[in-house]
Amino acid sequence: MSIFNTKYEIRDTRYEKGAVLLFTLMVMITLISVVGAYLGFVQHSTKSTGAQITDSKAIYVAEAGLQRYVYFLKTDQDYRDDCPDLSENFGDGNYSVQASLDQPTNTYTITSTGTVGGLSRTIEQTVTVDSGWTEIIYDEFESDFGNWTDGGDDCLHYTHPQGTHAHQGNAAVNLQANTDTSVVTTGDLSLSAYDDEVKVNFWYKAVGMDSNEDFWLQISTNGGGDYTTVQSWAEGTDFQNGTFYEESVTITGYSLTDQTRIRFRCDASNNGDDVYIDEIRVLAYSDDGAGEVTVENVVDTWQEL
């Protein structure tokens, strides 16, 4: 009998090694997933940040275009008169600017689109410009002749419930035939303080006018002692019967006085030849302050579209 009574335990370590390997794989998979998710987050954040930067740049480029257009309104008469489109490169992108004018108020609505890296943003701003023109009289003839004098039998105050021949509302001036009464005239207009420019804006519609029959716009600077025709409109050349037309005539070359008068005269053949005139606006020009732009907080008050 052996003097040693020792038990030996023989362990199979293969299972332990397998468990460790499995645990290690799980840890590695988890780490890879975490790292992959983090990298995806970083990539997404980078793209998002890049998009935000591009977006902000597009806004700034649009604003630059707006400011550029305001500058041209201040310094360039062609921009004030014609509102041309403007497109220029700026920084990393470009801007495209359009403007429209509300003539009675000299108010411009400016729309500017900035584009950077294919991303576009659009803003809009309204500004008022001192064009140098002052409104002297304006009449829509809804109740009477207003600032204008009835010439007589061939000058009528036209009214109709549906305003068929009035450009707005229900009334207009109706001139017909070709007599001494085929006229409508202002009273004396005090214009000596203005430079020698008068503008007449109006709408008209002809009915029954024969080919080449016309009507005239005239001016007098001696209280109606005599008149000079400054422009005429003839059927078939300048207008067609039954259609409304808008006109703006700038009268220059006359020394304006406080007895300046404006007159419309019909030059047709009978009472079946009619011209309806509506929304007559007379303005006078002074270069004192002309071109000044009233822009309050352009940067702060533009509106994104």
C-alpha positions, 0 to 999 in steps of 0.5 A, spaced: 500 500 500 502 506 498 504 511 503 501 517 499 493 517 498 493 523 493 487 524 488 489 528 482 483 532 478 484 532 471 481 538 468 479 539 461 480 546 459 478 546 452 471 549 454 474 554 458 478 557 452 472 556 448 468 561 453 474 566 453 474 566 446 466 567 445 467 573 450 472 576 446 469 576 440 462 579 443 467 584 446 470 586 439 463 586 436 461 591 441 467 595 440 466 595 432 459 597 433 460 602 438 466 605 433 462 604 427 456 608 430 460 613 432 464 614 426 457 614 422 455 620 427 461 624 426 460 623 418 453 625 419 454 631 424 460 633 419 455 633 413 450 636 417 454 642 419 457 642 412 450 643 410 448 648 415 454 652 413 452 652 406 445 654 408 448 660 412 452 662 406 447 662 401 443 667 406 449 671 406 450 671 399 442 673 398 443 679 402 449 681 399 445 681 392 440 685 396 445 690 398 448 691 391 441 692 388 439 698 394 446 701 392 444 701 384 437 704 386 441 710 390 446 711 384 443 709 378 437 712 375 436 706 370 435 702 376 430 706 379 426 707 372 427 700 369 428 695 375 433 691 371 435 684 373 442 683 377 446 677 377 453 676 379 458 671 382 459 673 390 464 669 394 463 661 393 456 662 390 452 667 386 446 672 387 440 673 382 436 679 384 429 682 381 425 688 383 418 691 381 416 698 382 410 701 385 410 707 382 405 711 386 409 710 392 416 709 389 416 703 393 421 697 390 420 690 392 427 687 391 427 679 391 434 676 392 436 669 391 443 666 393 446 660 391 452 656 394 454 649 392 447 648 389 443 650 395 439 656 394 435 661 399 431 667 397 429 673 401 425 679 400 426 687 402 421 693 400 425 700 400 422 707 398 426 711 393 426 719 393 425 719 385 425 726 385 417 726 383 412 729 387 405 728 386 401 734 384 394 731 383 391 725 382 384 723 380 379 717 379 373 721 377 368 716 381 364 722 384 366 728 379 371 731 375 376 732 381 382 737 379 379 737 372 375 742 368 369 739 364 370 742 357 363 742 355 358 738 351 363 733 348 366 732 355 362 727 359 363 724 366 362 717 364 359 713 369 356 705 369 354 700 375 359 695 372 364 701 370 365 698 363 369 703 360 372 705 367 379 702 368 378 702 375 371 703 379 365 706 375 367 712 372 372 716 367 372 722 363 369 721 356 371 725 350 368 725 343 368 728 336 372 734 335 370 740 337 372 746 342 368 742 347 372 735 346 377 737 352 378 736 359 383 741 363 386 742 369 386 748 373 393 752 374 398 748 377 403 751 381 409 748 378 414 754 378 418 751 384 420 745 380 425 743 375 422 743 368 419 736 367 412 734 368 410 727 368 402 725 366 400 717 368 394 715 366 389 709 363 385 710 357 380 706 352 377 708 346 371 705 343 368 707 336 374 711 333 376 710 326 382 708 323 388 714 324 383 718 329 386 720 335 387 724 341 392 729 344 396 731 351 397 738 351 401 743 355 400 750 357 404 755 361 400 761 361 394 759 364 391 756 358 392 762 353 395 757 348 397 750 348 402 745 345 401 738 343 406 734 346 404 727 344 398 724 340 395 717 340 392 714 333 387 708 332 391 703 328 398 705 330 398 706 338 391 703 340 386 698 338 378 700 340 376 696 346 382 695 350 385 698 356 392 702 355 397 705 360 401 711 359 406 715 362 409 721 358 414 726 361 414 733 358 420 737 358 423 743 355 418 748 358 419 753 363 414 751 368 410 757 371 404 757 377 399 757 371 401 751 368 395 747 365 395 740 362 389 738 357 387 732 353 383 733 347 379 728 342 381 729 335 375 724 332 369 725 327 363 725 331 359 723 337 360 715 336 368 716 337 370 716 344 376 716 348 375 714 356 381 716 360 381 714 368 386 714 373 390 721 371 396 722 375 400 729 374 407 729 377 413 734 377 420 733 378 425 736 383 432 734 383 433 736 391 434 729 394 433 725 388 436 718 388 435 718 396 433 711 398 429 711 405 431 704 407 430 702 414 434 696 417 435 693 411 439 687 414 434 686 420 427 687 416 428 682 410 423 677 409 425 670 407 421 667 402 
